[in-house]
Amino acid sequence: MSEAKKAEAMAADERLNGRMARIGQKIVVLSGKGGVGKSTVSANLALALAATGAKVGLLDVDVHGPSIPRLLHLGGKTPDMSGDAMLPVPYSANLSVMSLGFLLDDKYAATIWRGPAKAGVIRQFLQDVEWGELDYLVVDCPPGTGDEPLSVLQLMGKDAVAVIVTTPQAVALDDVRRSVGFCNTMGHAMLGLVENMSGFTCPDCGTVSEIFGSGGGEALAAEAGIPFLGRIPLAQAVMASGESGEALAALPPEHPVARAFAGIVERIRMFSAGLARQNRKP
């Protein structure tokens, strides 16, 4: 590598490290299984953290299917520039968002990229986006243990932690176990596991139906020795709020889903504080 290239690479690393140093807790939302509601969990987790008064960034690194702009009703938005830095799209006073979906001229065109291109754009999102001072950066990854989650964890550093999402049934749990193994192999702590779509309450009669079974996520968390963050019930209101782009904002605080997220956020804040204390020890 030429001296000029080395100097350019060093400058890029310094810029990346400088951005990351201004972020308190980096939370990477993972699942080895698709269709478990990971983007919905990411969006609502970011919203719930922001509702506590924390400054939060939400980064969507799903290159092939960026869902966050639709879930937060930000379709058609584009990031502004400040010098050579990109500014995340503001959702509220406490929440800012970045997604490849903001940068695509044709939102329905297929993104046909190999691994190096994916790693490059993820690096840009972390290195060249002016996130500013954040209490939390929540990163929504696509399913699996491939290029995107690998790049995110490597670029964010060893203090990045994972929240793993599953549904209760065995076919999901088999794949989600791989996410636990992935984090262990990468050497990243896991804040815990969320069981999504856990039980459906009939709005007419109040009967609870365990459509996907129940308790599988909690059992996997116990097996893996990681905290169980909570269950999120299956609810038509979640689909409707996501379709409208309002996410949790459309749900009253007493709604079971809103209560579930409030509990999960409280546990995450507790575990984050514990990890911060542990990292400060000599």
Buried (B, 14 or more C-beta within 10 A) or exposed (E): EEEEEEEEEEEBEEBBEEBBEEBBBBBBBBBBBEEBBBBBBBBBBBBBBBBBEBBBBBBBBBBEBBBBBBBBBBEEBEBEEEEEBBBBBEBEEBBBBBBBBBBEEEEEEEBEBEEEEBBEBBBBBBBBBBBEEBBBBBBBBBBBBEBBBBBBBBBBBEBBBBBBBBBBBEEBBEBBBBBBEBBBEBEBBBBBBBBBBBBBBEEEEEEEEEBBBBEBBBBBBEEBEBBBBBBBBBBEBBEEBBEEBBBBBBBEEEBBBBBBBBBBBBBBBEBBEEBEEEEEEE
